[in-house]
Amino acid sequence: MELKDFFYGIEDFFVNVAFAPLDWLRSFQLENWFLANSINWIFILIMAVAFSFWVFKLNLFQEDERDYYAESHRDSGKSIEFFVGKDHTASH
């Protein structure tokens, strides 16, 4: 067996086996666009969930940091905005 045959075997596996479901989905493109792009919709959904989770955790971290600085510097005579910046979400 030559090395060339090994790479042709890899090509044959991916073209005829691994990507066969994608070829099947592509055949629906003219009939049902949403079904043909179902893989993309799944990835968009996964990214939306991951982004929401990340923003939620980021918000928790920001609140924890604000509480930490407020308690540790309570007796310094400076306001919390000096240590963590002004809260831009508060209504004026």
C-alpha positions in Angstrom: 0.0 0.0 0.0 1.4 3.3 -1.0 0.9 6.6 0.9 -1.1 7.9 -2.0 -3.7 5.2 -1.5 -4.0 6.2 2.2 -4.9 9.8 1.2 -7.3 8.6 -1.4 -9.0 6.4 1.2 -9.4 9.5 3.5 -10.8 11.4 0.5 -13.2 8.6 -0.3 -14.4 8.4 3.4 -15.2 12.1 3.6 -16.7 12.5 0.2 -18.9 9.4 0.2 -19.6 8.8 3.9 -19.0 11.7 6.3 -20.5 14.4 4.1 -23.4 12.3 2.6 -26.0 13.8 5.0 -25.0 17.3 3.9 -25.4 16.3 0.3 -28.9 15.0 1.2 -29.8 18.3 2.9 -28.5 20.3 -0.1 -30.9 18.4 -2.3 -33.8 20.2 -0.5 -32.6 23.7 -1.3 -35.1 24.4 -4.0 -38.0 22.8 -2.1 -37.5 24.0 1.5 -34.8 26.5 2.2 -35.1 26.2 6.0 -34.6 22.5 6.0 -31.6 22.8 3.7 -30.0 25.2 6.1 -30.9 23.3 9.3 -27.3 22.8 10.2 -26.8 26.6 10.2 -29.9 27.1 12.3 -28.6 24.6 14.9 -25.2 26.5 15.0 -27.0 29.8 15.4 -29.1 28.4 18.2 -26.0 27.0 20.0 -24.2 30.4 19.7 -27.2 32.3 21.0 -27.5 30.1 24.1 -23.7 30.3 24.7 -23.8 34.1 24.3 -26.7 34.5 26.7 -25.0 32.3 29.2 -21.7 34.3 28.9 -23.5 37.6 29.3 -25.4 36.2 32.4 -22.1 35.1 34.0 -20.4 38.4 33.1 -23.2 40.3 34.8 -22.9 38.1 38.0 -19.2 38.7 38.0 -19.7 42.5 37.7 -22.2 42.5 40.6 -19.8 40.4 42.8 -16.9 42.7 42.0 -19.0 45.8 42.9 -20.0 44.2 46.2 -16.5 43.2 47.0 -15.1 46.7 46.5 -18.0 48.4 48.3 -17.4 46.2 51.4 -13.6 46.3 51.4 -13.4 50.1 51.0 -16.4 51.1 53.0 -14.4 53.1 55.6 -12.0 54.8 53.2 -14.3 57.8 52.7 -14.4 57.4 48.9 -17.5 56.4 46.9 -17.8 53.1 45.2 -17.5 54.8 41.8 -13.9 55.7 42.6 -13.0 52.1 42.7 -15.2 50.4 40.0 -16.4 53.3 37.8 -19.7 54.9 37.5 -22.8 52.8 36.9 -24.0 53.7 33.4 -27.1 51.7 33.7 -28.7 53.7 36.5 -31.3 56.2 35.5 -30.4 59.9 36.0 
